[in-house]
Amino acid sequence: MTQVEAPSNYLRLFKEFLRQSSINGLHPFLYPTPIRYAKALWLTLMAAIVVWTHVVIVNLTLEYLDQPTEIHMAPDLVHVANSPFPAVGVCTANKISQRLLRSYAVKLYHHQEKSKSNDESTLQRVALDVDDMAERLLVLAQFYLNPLDTPQLDEAQLQRLHWLLSSYHNDTGYSVRDILRQLSPDCGELIIRGIVYGSPVNTSQMFVKRPTSSNVCCIFNYRRPSYSQIAHIRAEDNAEMGAQPKVVFESNSILNSVQFVLQDTPEDDQTNTFMTNNAFQEDYATVQSTTLGEILVDHNTIVEIPIQPTFFSSSEGVRTVSPEARRCYFPEEGRKLINQSYYSIDECLLLCRSKSMMDHCGCVSPPMIGSSTDLKYCSLPDLPCLTKWKSIWYGYDEFAYLQEGESQAAQGQCTHCLPTCNGVSFRITSNVAPMRLNYNGTGYRTGLLKGLTNERPLAVIKFFFKLRFAQATKSELVSTWVVLLNRFGGILSLMYGFSIVSYIEIFYYLTGKWFVYICRAFTKRQPPRPVRGNNSLYWDELMPKGLGLRVPN
């Protein structure tokens, strides 16, 4: 009897749970059915619903933990006059002017010959003539971050050129950044005319030359302190930037656009350098990060570049969420992260890349210095290490000294750089049309191109806001744990009338009531105690159960 008693208790407990539970769909298991396998099919359907429902709940929980904020589109539109005009960088494919390079090579060659005659043991010959000196100076272009660069000079030749440059600059240290800027074409030769909202402007005053990691570019509407190593050049750069007029949107102007005429350099002024530039997105550190990309402007074309800003902000409730979860920084958080006066994702990536260079080579490539952080500039003897760093950073792993997985994780070191929570971002597109060539010797007769000829290839770029109004987005913390709980309750109630009380019922039947049944079953298994006396016969077993009388011995 005791062997059958325990399973019957479990069955009775299960039937009682089916009968009294508030979960819908359990009662059909209590009633007989003439259809074969009906209960098995019903059980399969219920199990599938339960599994699918809890999979949805788990996914919702993981999404909430990963991103507890939701972005709501603001119903009103914002006028583009509230948006700052973006900075524009014009970079020529001719990174080093042949004319300026040869002029600088002549000075270095004469200094070499003069120093050679004075002290032959200290300074060895770097170049045989001026042409050889100019060819060797092209190695300076390898400080740009092109991952496909191959060494042009060996370490001994780099060391001799380093000594020559140091001697030419009075042993006070030379700045590769300033030399590359000096050798690049002037902005007045590249951008020859311009109109800003219908008013002609002097392009030489509107553009400033700034080195980037890929080229020395002419930048318009760019406001950033100079980081030249030479004090007077730094002062001149800051004064030049301060004198630039600030571009403000004018809604009542005749031409609501900014137009510039570009002119290519002469063929005899071009040098053989690697033609690439990806610094437009990476190195122009702005107050707010943008999604601007690089646009190639071909000869004899008119390129229209519509700009569409998008305003975004975050409520105070978002501050309670960690930056890793909300995927953005508030201004004070970003400034504290990089220890700078302002924060942008471009600035953070620039500093992260500089730190990686410092870890590998102990210095930073001079053209990409864009922060006031006191870092050591790389010089010519550091160029071999810098070349290896570029291969590591851009994913090459052909070097034996690399640890497994290090090259793949190089750019993953900057995952802490996030966009800002408040600001404006820009989206751009381009529309290209061919320019009508002028075969008249006097040039174009009207418009912005009046008087210009096609002896040197021309191009026109036109920037304007695509629409007068822009969409605003606001990030609000709406997915709190209460909202998540409401979603759980709605899903469970919709599928099978489930609730928190149902979980409590299951817990109760699996713990409390099940424990009571087990205890009762255990006590019934104990044999009755024998009655002590002269006889060993149990009279209780012989008496009818209905009488309930005990017979004395």
C-alpha positions as CSV (number, residue, x, y, z in Angstrom):
1,M,0.0,0.0,0.0
2,T,2.8,2.4,0.7
3,Q,4.4,1.9,-2.7
4,V,1.3,3.1,-4.5
5,E,0.6,5.9,-2.0
6,A,3.4,8.4,-3.1
7,P,2.6,8.5,-6.8
8,S,-1.1,8.9,-6.0
9,N,-0.2,12.0,-3.9
10,Y,1.7,13.5,-6.7
11,L,-1.2,12.8,-9.1
12,R,-3.7,14.3,-6.7
13,L,-1.5,17.4,-6.3
14,F,-1.2,17.8,-10.0
15,K,-5.0,17.4,-10.5
16,E,-5.6,19.9,-7.8
17,F,-3.2,22.4,-9.5
18,L,-5.1,21.9,-12.9
19,R,-8.4,22.4,-11.2
20,Q,-7.6,25.5,-9.1
21,S,-5.0,27.3,-11.2
22,S,-5.9,30.6,-12.8
23,I,-3.9,29.7,-16.0
24,N,-6.2,29.3,-19.0
25,G,-6.0,26.2,-21.0
26,L,-5.3,23.7,-18.1
27,H,-8.9,22.5,-17.4
28,P,-9.2,20.4,-20.6
29,F,-6.7,18.0,-19.0
30,L,-9.2,17.1,-16.3
31,Y,-12.1,16.0,-18.5
32,P,-12.3,12.8,-20.5
33,T,-12.5,13.1,-24.3
34,P,-13.5,10.6,-27.0
35,I,-10.9,11.9,-29.4
36,R,-7.6,10.0,-29.3
37,Y,-4.5,11.9,-28.6
38,A,-6.5,15.1,-28.0
39,K,-4.9,15.8,-24.7
40,A,-1.4,15.1,-26.2
41,L,-2.0,17.6,-29.0
42,W,-3.4,20.2,-26.6
43,L,-0.3,19.7,-24.4
44,T,2.0,20.2,-27.4
45,L,0.2,23.4,-28.3
46,M,0.3,24.7,-24.8
47,A,4.1,23.9,-24.5
48,A,4.8,25.7,-27.8
49,I,2.9,28.8,-26.6
50,V,4.7,28.8,-23.3
51,V,8.2,28.4,-24.8
52,W,7.6,31.1,-27.5
53,T,6.2,33.5,-25.0
54,H,9.2,33.2,-22.7
55,V,11.6,33.6,-25.6
56,V,9.9,36.9,-26.4
57,I,10.2,38.0,-22.8
58,V,13.9,37.1,-22.7
59,N,14.6,39.1,-25.9
60,L,12.7,42.1,-24.5
61,T,14.8,41.9,-21.3
62,L,18.1,41.7,-23.2
63,E,17.0,44.7,-25.4
64,Y,16.2,46.7,-22.3
65,L,19.5,45.9,-20.6
66,D,21.4,46.8,-23.8
67,Q,19.5,50.0,-24.6
68,P,17.0,51.3,-22.0
69,T,16.2,54.5,-24.0
70,E,13.8,55.1,-26.9
71,I,14.2,57.9,-29.5
72,H,11.0,59.9,-30.1
73,M,10.7,62.1,-33.2
74,A,9.7,65.6,-32.2
75,P,6.5,66.7,-33.9
76,D,7.7,70.2,-34.8
77,L,10.3,71.1,-37.3
78,V,13.3,73.4,-36.6
79,H,14.5,76.0,-39.0
80,V,18.0,75.4,-40.4
81,A,19.0,78.9,-39.3
82,N,19.5,77.4,-35.9
83,S,22.1,75.0,-37.3
84,P,25.8,76.0,-37.6
85,F,27.2,75.9,-41.1
86,P,29.6,73.0,-41.3
87,A,33.3,73.3,-41.8
88,V,34.5,72.4,-45.3
89,G,37.9,71.1,-46.2
90,V,39.3,71.3,-49.7
91,C,42.2,68.9,-50.2
92,T,44.2,68.7,-53.4
93,A,45.7,65.4,-54.7
94,N,49.0,67.3,-55.1
95,K,50.2,67.0,-51.5
96,I,53.5,68.7,-52.2
97,S,54.1,71.5,-54.6
98,Q,57.1,70.7,-56.9
99,R,58.0,74.4,-57.1
100,L,58.0,74.8,-53.3
101,L,59.8,71.5,-52.8
102,R,62.6,72.4,-55.2
103,S,63.0,75.8,-53.5
104,Y,63.4,74.1,-50.2
105,A,65.7,71.5,-51.6
106,V,68.0,74.2,-52.9
107,K,68.3,75.7,-49.5
108,L,69.0,72.4,-47.9
109,Y,71.6,71.4,-50.5
110,H,73.5,74.7,-50.1
111,H,73.4,74.2,-46.3
112,Q,74.7,70.7,-46.8
113,E,77.6,71.8,-48.9
114,K,78.4,74.7,-46.5
115,S,78.3,72.4,-43.5
116,K,80.3,69.7,-45.3
117,S,83.2,72.2,-46.0
118,N,83.1,73.4,-42.4
119,D,82.9,70.1,-40.5
120,E,83.1,67.0,-42.7
121,S,83.1,64.5,-39.9
122,T,79.8,65.6,-38.3
123,L,77.5,65.8,-41.3
124,Q,77.6,63.3,-44.0
125,R,76.4,63.9,-47.5
126,V,72.6,63.4,-47.9
127,A,72.2,64.1,-51.6
128,L,74.4,64.4,-54.7
129,D,72.6,67.4,-56.2
130,V,69.4,69.5,-55.8
131,D,67.2,67.0,-57.8
132,D,68.4,64.2,-55.5
133,M,67.7,66.3,-52.4
134,A,64.2,67.0,-53.7
135,E,63.6,63.3,-54.3
136,R,64.7,62.4,-50.8
137,L,62.5,65.1,-49.2
138,L,59.5,63.3,-50.6
139,V,59.9,60.9,-47.7
140,L,58.2,63.5,-45.5
141,A,54.9,62.5,-47.2
142,Q,55.2,59.1,-45.5
143,F,54.2,60.8,-42.2
144,Y,50.7,60.9,-43.7
145,L,48.7,57.9,-42.5
146,N,48.6,55.8,-45.7
147,P,48.7,52.1,-44.7
148,L,50.2,51.1,-48.1
149,D,53.3,53.2,-47.9
150,T,56.6,51.3,-48.3
151,P,60.0,52.6,-46.9
152,Q,61.8,54.8,-49.4
153,L,65.0,55.3,-47.4
154,D,66.8,53.0,-45.0
155,E,67.6,53.9,-41.4
156,A,71.0,55.3,-42.2
157,Q,69.7,57.6,-44.9
158,L,66.8,58.8,-42.6
159,Q,69.3,59.5,-39.9
160,R,71.5,61.6,-42.2
161,L,68.5,63.6,-43.5
162,H,67.4,64.1,-39.8
163,W,70.8,65.6,-39.0
164,L,70.7,67.9,-42.0
165,L,67.2,69.2,-41.1
166,S,68.2,69.7,-37.5
167,S,71.3,71.6,-38.5
168,Y,69.4,73.7,-41.0
169,H,67.0,74.7,-38.3
170,N,69.8,75.7,-35.9
171,D,69.7,72.5,-33.9
172,T,66.5,73.7,-32.2
173,G,64.4,70.9,-33.7
174,Y,62.4,70.9,-36.9
175,S,58.6,70.4,-37.2
176,V,57.6,68.0,-39.9
177,R,54.1,69.4,-39.6
178,D,55.2,72.9,-40.4
179,I,57.5,71.7,-43.2
180,L,54.7,69.8,-44.9
181,R,52.4,72.8,-44.6
182,Q,55.1,75.0,-46.1
183,L,55.5,72.7,-49.0
184,S,51.8,72.3,-49.8
185,P,50.1,74.5,-52.4
186,D,48.6,77.8,-51.1
187,C,44.8,78.0,-50.7
188,G,44.7,81.1,-52.9
189,E,46.0,78.9,-55.8
190,L,43.5,76.1,-55.2
191,I,40.3,78.1,-54.4
192,I,40.4,81.2,-56.6
193,R,36.9,82.6,-56.2
194,G,33.9,82.4,-53.9
195,I,30.4,83.6,-53.1
196,V,28.9,83.3,-49.7
197,Y,25.1,83.9,-49.7
198,G,25.3,86.1,-52.8
199,S,28.3,88.2,-51.7
200,P,31.7,87.8,-53.3
201,V,34.5,87.0,-50.8
202,N,38.3,86.8,-50.8
203,T,39.0,83.1,-50.7
204,S,42.5,83.6,-49.4
205,Q,41.0,85.1,-46.2
206,M,38.2,82.5,-46.0
207,F,40.4,79.4,-46.1
208,V,43.3,78.4,-43.8
209,K,45.8,75.7,-44.4
210,R,45.7,72.9,-41.7
211,P,47.6,69.6,-41.8
212,T,45.6,66.5,-41.3
213,S,46.6,62.8,-41.1
214,S,46.2,62.5,-44.9
215,N,47.0,65.9,-46.5
216,V,47.4,69.6,-45.9
217,C,43.9,70.9,-46.6
218,C,42.3,74.3,-47.0
219,I,39.6,74.6,-44.5
220,F,36.6,77.0,-44.6
221,N,34.6,78.0,-41.5
222,Y,37.0,76.1,-39.2
223,R,37.7,77.4,-35.7
224,R,40.3,75.6,-33.8
225,P,43.5,76.8,-32.0
226,S,46.8,76.1,-33.8
227,Y,49.2,73.5,-32.4
228,S,52.3,74.4,-34.2
229,Q,55.5,73.8,-32.4
230,I,56.9,77.2,-33.4
231,A,55.5,80.0,-31.3
232,H,55.3,82.7,-33.9
233,I,53.7,80.4,-36.4
234,R,51.2,79.4,-33.8
235,A,50.4,83.0,-33.1
236,E,50.0,83.7,-36.9
237,D,47.6,80.8,-37.3
238,N,45.4,81.9,-34.4
239,A,45.3,85.5,-35.7
240,E,44.4,84.2,-39.2
241,M,41.7,82.1,-37.8
242,G,40.3,84.9,-35.6
243,A,40.1,87.2,-38.6
244,Q,37.9,84.8,-40.5
245,P,34.2,86.0,-40.8
246,K,31.7,83.7,-39.2
247,V,29.2,82.2,-41.7
248,V,25.6,82.7,-40.6
249,F,22.6,81.5,-42.5
250,E,20.8,84.3,-44.3
251,S,17.2,83.4,-45.2
252,N,16.6,86.6,-47.1
253,S,19.7,86.4,-49.4
254,I,19.3,86.1,-53.1
255,L,21.4,83.0,-53.3
256,N,21.0,80.8,-50.3
257,S,24.2,78.9,-50.9
258,V,28.0,79.0,-50.6
259,Q,29.9,78.6,-53.9
260,F,33.6,78.3,-54.6
261,V,35.7,77.9,-57.8
262,L,38.5,75.4,-57.7
263,Q,41.5,75.3,-60.0
264,D,43.9,72.5,-60.4
265,T,47.7,72.9,-60.0
266,P,49.8,73.1,-63.2
267,E,51.3,69.8,-64.4
268,D,54.9,71.0,-63.8
269,D,54.0,71.7,-60.1
270,Q,52.8,68.2,-59.3
271,T,54.8,65.5,-57.5
272,N,54.5,61.8,-57.3
273,T,52.8,61.0,-53.9
274,F,50.1,58.5,-53.0
275,M,46.8,60.0,-53.9
276,T,44.4,59.2,-51.0
277,N,42.6,61.2,-48.4
278,N,40.3,60.0,-45.7
279,A,40.9,62.7,-43.2
280,F,37.7,64.7,-43.9
281,Q,35.7,62.4,-41.6
282,E,38.5,61.6,-39.1
283,D,40.6,64.6,-38.3
284,Y,38.4,67.7,-38.5
285,A,37.4,67.6,-34.9
286,T,34.2,69.6,-34.5
287,V,32.1,70.7,-31.6
288,Q,29.7,68.0,-32.5
289,S,30.6,64.9,-34.5
290,T,29.2,64.6,-38.0
291,T,28.7,62.0,-40.6
292,L,30.4,64.0,-43.3
293,G,32.3,62.0,-45.9
294,E,34.7,62.6,-48.7
295,I,33.5,63.8,-52.1
296,L,35.8,63.6,-55.1
297,V,35.5,66.7,-57.3
298,D,36.6,66.0,-60.9
299,H,37.9,68.5,-63.5
300,N,35.3,70.6,-65.3
301,T,32.3,69.7,-63.2
302,I,29.8,71.5,-61.1
303,V,29.2,69.6,-57.8
304,E,26.1,70.5,-55.7
305,I,26.3,69.4,-52.1
306,P,22.9,69.6,-50.3
307,I,23.3,69.6,-46.5
308,Q,20.5,68.3,-44.3
309,P,21.0,68.9,-40.5
310,T,19.3,66.8,-37.8
311,F,19.0,68.2,-34.3
312,F,19.0,65.8,-31.4
313,S,18.8,66.2,-27.6
314,S,18.4,64.1,-24.5
315,S,16.2,64.6,-21.5
316,E,17.5,64.7,-17.9
317,G,16.1,61.3,-17.3
318,V,18.7,59.8,-19.7
319,R,21.5,60.9,-17.3
320,T,20.5,58.1,-14.9
321,V,21.5,55.5,-17.5
322,S,25.2,54.7,-17.9
323,P,26.9,56.0,-21.1
324,E,27.6,52.5,-22.2
325,A,23.9,51.7,-22.2
326,R,22.6,55.0,-23.7
327,R,25.5,55.1,-26.2
328,C,26.3,58.8,-25.9
329,Y,28.0,61.4,-23.6
330,F,26.7,64.6,-22.1
331,P,29.1,67.5,-22.5
332,E,30.6,67.3,-19.0
333,E,31.1,63.5,-19.3
334,G,32.9,63.8,-22.6
335,R,35.2,66.6,-21.4
336,K,36.1,64.6,-18.3
337,L,36.8,61.5,-20.4
338,I,39.3,63.1,-22.7
339,N,40.4,66.0,-20.4
340,Q,39.7,68.6,-23.0
341,S,37.8,71.9,-23.1
342,Y,35.1,70.3,-25.3
343,Y,34.2,66.8,-26.5
344,S,33.3,65.3,-29.8
345,I,33.6,61.7,-31.1
346,D,36.2,62.9,-33.7
347,E,38.3,64.4,-31.0
348,C,38.1,61.2,-28.9
349,L,39.1,59.0,-31.9
350,L,42.0,61.4,-32.6
351,L,43.3,61.1,-29.1
352,C,42.8,57.4,-29.0
353,R,44.8,57.0,-32.2
354,S,47.5,59.2,-30.8
355,K,47.7,57.1,-27.6
356,S,48.1,54.0,-29.7
357,M,51.0,55.6,-31.6
358,M,52.6,56.6,-28.3
359,D,52.3,53.0,-27.0
360,H,54.0,51.6,-30.1
361,C,56.6,54.3,-31.1
362,G,56.7,56.7,-28.2
363,C,55.7,59.6,-30.5
364,V,52.8,60.8,-32.7
365,S,52.8,61.5,-36.4
366,P,53.2,65.3,-36.7
367,P,50.5,66.0,-39.3
368,M,47.7,64.4,-37.2
369,I,48.4,66.3,-34.0
370,G,45.1,68.0,-33.3
371,S,45.0,68.4,-29.6
372,S,46.6,70.5,-27.0
373,T,47.8,67.4,-25.2
374,D,51.6,67.5,-24.7
375,L,52.8,64.7,-27.0
376,K,56.1,64.1,-28.6
377,Y,56.2,64.5,-32.4
378,C,57.8,61.8,-34.5
379,S,60.8,62.7,-36.5
380,L,62.6,61.0,-39.4
381,P,64.4,58.3,-37.3
382,D,60.9,57.2,-36.0
383,L,59.5,56.7,-39.5
384,P,60.2,52.9,-39.7
385,C,58.3,52.3,-36.4
386,L,55.5,54.6,-37.6
387,T,55.2,52.6,-40.8
388,K,54.8,49.4,-38.8
389,W,52.2,51.0,-36.6
390,K,50.1,52.0,-39.7
391,S,50.1,48.4,-40.8
392,I,49.0,47.2,-37.4
393,W,46.3,49.9,-37.1
394,Y,44.8,49.2,-40.5
395,G,44.6,45.4,-39.9
396,Y,47.8,44.0,-41.4
397,D,49.4,41.1,-39.5
398,E,52.4,40.1,-41.5
399,F,54.9,41.0,-38.7
400,A,56.2,38.2,-36.6
401,Y,56.5,40.2,-33.4
402,L,52.7,40.7,-33.2
403,Q,50.7,38.7,-30.7
404,E,47.8,36.6,-31.9
405,G,44.7,38.8,-32.4
406,E,46.5,42.1,-31.6
407,S,46.2,43.5,-35.1
408,Q,42.5,42.7,-35.3
409,A,41.9,44.4,-32.0
410,A,43.9,47.6,-32.8
411,Q,41.0,49.8,-33.9
412,G,38.8,48.2,-31.3
413,Q,40.7,50.0,-28.6
414,C,38.6,53.1,-29.2
415,T,35.2,51.6,-28.4
416,H,34.8,54.1,-25.5
417,C,34.4,57.0,-28.0
418,L,30.7,57.7,-28.3
419,P,28.8,60.6,-29.9
420,T,27.3,63.4,-27.8
421,C,23.7,63.3,-26.5
422,N,22.9,66.9,-27.6
423,G,23.9,68.6,-30.8
424,V,23.4,68.5,-34.5
425,S,24.6,66.1,-37.2
426,F,24.8,66.6,-41.0
427,R,23.9,64.3,-43.9
428,I,25.2,65.2,-47.3
429,T,24.7,64.0,-50.8
430,S,26.2,65.2,-54.1
431,N,24.8,66.1,-57.5
432,V,27.4,66.3,-60.3
433,A,26.9,68.0,-63.6
434,P,29.4,68.7,-66.4
435,M,30.7,72.2,-66.8
436,R,30.3,73.9,-70.2
437,L,33.8,74.4,-71.5
438,N,34.8,77.8,-72.8
439,Y,36.7,77.9,-76.1
440,N,36.8,81.7,-76.3
441,G,40.2,83.1,-75.5
442,T,38.7,85.8,-73.3
443,G,37.1,83.3,-71.0
444,Y,33.7,83.1,-69.5
445,R,31.6,86.2,-69.9
446,T,29.2,86.1,-66.9
447,G,28.7,84.7,-63.5
448,L,31.2,83.4,-61.0
449,L,33.5,82.2,-63.8
450,K,33.7,85.5,-65.6
451,G,37.1,86.1,-67.1
452,L,38.4,82.6,-66.3
453,T,39.6,80.1,-69.0
454,N,40.0,76.4,-69.1
455,E,43.8,76.4,-69.5
456,R,43.9,74.9,-66.1
457,P,41.0,72.6,-65.2
458,L,38.2,74.3,-63.2
459,A,35.4,73.0,-61.0
460,V,32.6,74.6,-59.0
461,I,31.4,73.4,-55.6
462,K,28.1,74.6,-54.2
463,F,26.9,74.1,-50.6
464,F,23.4,74.8,-49.5
465,F,20.9,73.5,-47.0
466,K,18.7,71.0,-48.7
467,L,15.5,72.0,-46.9
468,R,14.5,75.1,-44.9
469,F,13.4,73.0,-41.9
470,A,15.1,70.1,-40.2
471,Q,13.7,67.3,-38.1
472,A,14.5,67.3,-34.4
473,T,14.8,64.1,-32.3
474,K,14.7,63.8,-28.6
475,S,16.0,60.8,-26.5
476,E,13.8,60.1,-23.5
477,L,13.9,57.4,-20.9
478,V,10.6,55.6,-21.5
479,S,11.6,52.0,-21.1
480,T,11.7,51.8,-17.3
481,W,11.3,48.6,-15.5
482,V,7.6,49.5,-15.0
483,V,7.1,49.7,-18.7
484,L,8.9,46.4,-19.2
485,L,6.7,44.8,-16.6
486,N,3.6,46.0,-18.4
487,R,4.8,44.5,-21.6
488,F,5.4,41.2,-19.8
489,G,1.9,41.2,-18.3
490,G,0.3,42.1,-21.7
491,I,2.0,39.3,-23.5
492,L,1.3,36.7,-20.8
493,S,-2.3,37.7,-20.4
494,L,-2.9,37.7,-24.2
495,M,-1.4,34.2,-24.7
496,Y,-2.9,32.2,-21.8
497,G,-4.2,34.5,-19.1
498,F,-0.9,34.3,-17.2
499,S,0.1,36.7,-14.4
500,I,2.4,37.1,-11.5
501,V,-0.2,35.3,-9.3
502,S,0.2,32.3,-11.7
503,Y,4.0,32.2,-11.0
504,I,3.2,32.3,-7.3
505,E,0.7,29.4,-7.7
506,I,3.4,27.3,-9.5
507,F,5.9,28.1,-6.8
508,Y,3.4,27.3,-4.1
509,Y,2.4,23.9,-5.5
510,L,6.1,23.0,-6.2
511,T,7.3,23.9,-2.7
512,G,4.7,24.5,0.0
513,K,1.9,22.2,-0.9
514,W,4.1,19.5,-2.4
515,F,6.1,19.6,0.9
516,V,2.9,19.1,2.9
517,Y,1.9,16.1,0.8
518,I,5.3,14.5,1.1
519,C,5.2,14.9,4.9
520,R,1.8,13.4,5.2
521,A,2.8,10.5,3.0
522,F,5.9,9.9,5.1
523,T,3.9,9.8,8.4
524,K,1.4,7.3,7.0
525,R,4.3,4.9,6.1
526,Q,5.2,4.5,9.9
527,P,3.8,1.2,11.3
528,P,1.4,1.5,14.3
529,R,2.9,1.1,17.8
530,P,2.1,-2.3,19.4
531,V,0.1,-2.4,22.6
532,R,2.1,-3.9,25.4
533,G,0.4,-6.7,27.5
534,N,0.4,-10.4,28.2
535,N,-0.8,-11.3,24.7
536,S,0.8,-10.3,21.4
537,L,-2.5,-10.2,19.5
538,Y,-3.6,-6.8,18.2
539,W,-7.3,-6.6,19.0
540,D,-7.6,-3.4,17.1
541,E,-7.1,-5.2,13.8
542,L,-9.9,-7.7,14.6
543,M,-12.5,-5.1,15.6
544,P,-14.8,-3.6,13.0
545,K,-13.6,-0.1,12.2
546,G,-17.1,1.4,12.6
547,L,-17.3,0.5,16.4
548,G,-14.2,2.3,17.5
549,L,-14.1,0.3,20.9
550,R,-11.1,-1.2,22.6
551,V,-11.4,-4.5,24.4
552,P,-9.2,-4.8,27.5
553,N,-6.9,-7.8,28.0
